[in-house]
Amino acid sequence: RLELWPGLTRAGFGSWPLPGGPRDSEDNAMPDDNGKLYLYEALELRSAYDREIRLLGRLINPEEGRRGAFLTERDGAERRPAAGFDLQDTEARLKRIKLRRLKLNEAIQVANFQNEIVFDGEPVSLARALELRKALLQDLEQLAERAQEAAYVRIIHKEERDIEKVPPRAFADAHTDFEAALERLRSLVTALHRANHEVTVAFRDD
């Protein structure tokens, strides 16, 4: 027989605070003067919710859906909830955290659409800026491959003579294209980082 978390007190699980909640540690999310979270804090809190949701899901369904007072392991051993672990409390907690995560995510999306940064001299919403960042990352991969191809002349050895295949684009130009895209990405990420510490999210961490 395997018991889950032996020695855990009865209050050990039910007293857990929600991630980032008022009973959390001193280094939890720090709201602005109006009680709202800054965007970077909201993003970290969403990540904390995701981690908590994954753990609670595994606690509720340790054998992919097998639930009840006794759970059977593949090796024939039995497992039952240990003292301090309440399945119903865990399910209720999971439901609460999922709801808070949903509300938080909606607030983040609203903030992303309502706030802007300046990129390439033009105002763009944070939502659009995140799409541009993803596209720039993909472009960088392609430009890096082009620079690598432009760095070498391919030599194919034949019996009569060697055949040289010169890259269609000069290496200097290919490398310049890569550096230009890299600079645009750095500029965009810097602007996003600054916005994450200035924009607030309409979500009170309480």
N, C-alpha and C positions, 0 to 999 in steps of 0.2 A: 504494500500500500504506500502511496506517495501522498503527502499532505502539502498543501500550498502554503508557503510562508509560515512554518511552525514558529510559535512564540510571539506572533504578532498580537497585540492586545486588541480587545473588542473595539476600542475607540480609535485604533490605529488607522483604519481605512476610512471610516465614515467621517472623520474629522479633517480629512485632507481639504485644503482650500482649493478653489478653482485657480488655474494658472493665472498669475498676475493679479489675483484678488487681494482684498484688504488684509487677509491673514498670511499673505505670502511674505517672503523675506524682505529685508530693508532695501535690497537692490532690485525690487520689482519695478514695473513701468512707472515713470514719473510724469503725471499729467501737467498741462499748462495751468495758468492761474484760474481758468474756467472749468477745470476738471476734465478737459478733453486730452486725448493722447496725441502726441506728435506722430507723424506718419511712420517714422522708423520704429517707434515703440509699438504702434499698432501692428506692424509687420512681424515684429518679434513675438508679440502676444499671439498672433494667428499661428505662428510656428509652434508655440508652446501648446496651444489647443490641439494642433494636429498630432503632436507627439503623445499628448494625453489620450486623445481619441484612439490612437493605434494601440496603446497599452490596454485601455479599458476593453477594447474589442477583443484582444487576445485573452484577457481575463474571463470575459463572458463566454467566449467560444474557443477554449483551448484545444478542442479536437474538431474544429471546423463544423460547428453547429451542434455538437453533442452537449446537451445541457441537462441539469437536474442535480439531485443530491449526490449521486454517484456517477463518476465519469470513468469510462473504461479506456485504458491505454492500449497501444498496439501490442505490447508484450504481455497483456493479460492482467497487469496490475490495476488496482482500483485507485481512484483519486476522489477525495471529497474536500469541500471547502474547509479551510482551516479556521481556527478561532480568529475573529477580527475581520474576516472577509465575508461580506453579505452580498449575495448575488443580486438581490432586488435593489439594494442601495446602489450597487455598481451600475446596474442598468439605468436607474433614475439619474445617476450622476452623468452617465454617458449622454443621455437625452438632453440634460441641461447644457452640457458643454457644446454639443452639436448645435444647439439653438443659439448660444452665445457666439459661436464661431461663424454661424450664418449671418447674424446681425453685424458682427465685426467686419466680415468680408464685404457686405453690402455697403457699409460706411466707408471702407477703403476705396471701393470702386467709385462711389460718389465723389470722394475727395480727388481721385485721379482724373475724373472728367471735369471737375469744377475748377481745378487749379492748373496753372501754366508755368512753363519755363521758356526761356529764350534759347533757341538753337539755330545755328546758321543765320542769325539775325532775324528770325521769325518766331513769334509766339506759338508754342505747341502745348497741347494739354499733356498732363503727366501720362495719361493712358496712351496717347499717340507716341510720346517719348519712349515708353516701354516697348512699343512695337518697333520703333526705329532702332532701339538698342539690340533687339533680337535680330533684326535684318542686318545691322552692321556687323554683328558677330559672325553671321553666316557669310557676309561679303569678305570678311577678313580671312576666313578659311580658304575661300576661292582665290583671293589675291596672294595668299601665302603659297598656294600650289603653283600659281602662275610664276611667281618669283623664283620658285625652286626649279621649274621647267626652264626658265630663262637663264639660269645660272650655268647651264652646261650645254655643250654641243654634243649631240649623239653621233657616235661613229659606228657605222655598221661595216664590218669587215667582209669583203667579198674576195673571191679568188683573183679577179682581174685588178680590182682597185677598191680602196675604202670609200665608202659613201658617208659624207658628213651632212647631218641635218641640223641646220642652224635654227635656233628658236625664232619664231615669228616676231617676237617682241624683245627689244633690247632689255638686258637685265636692269640697267639704271632706271629705265622707265617703269618696269614692273615693280621694282623696289620702291620707287617714288609713290606709285599708286598705293602700295601697302602702307607706307608711312602716313600718307594723307588720310586714309581710312582709319588708321590707328589713332591719329590725332583727333579726328571727328568723334570717335568712340570715347576717347578720354574726356573730351569736352562735354559730351552728353552725359556720361556717368558722373562727372563732377557736378553738373547742374542738377541731376537727379538726387545726388547725395545731399546737396545743399537744401533742396526742396524737402527732403525727408525730415530735416531738422527744423524746418520753418512751417510747414503745412500741418494743420491739426485735423484730426478725424472726429466726426460727431459720434463718439462712442465713449461713454463714461466707464472706466474700469472700476466698477463697484459690485 
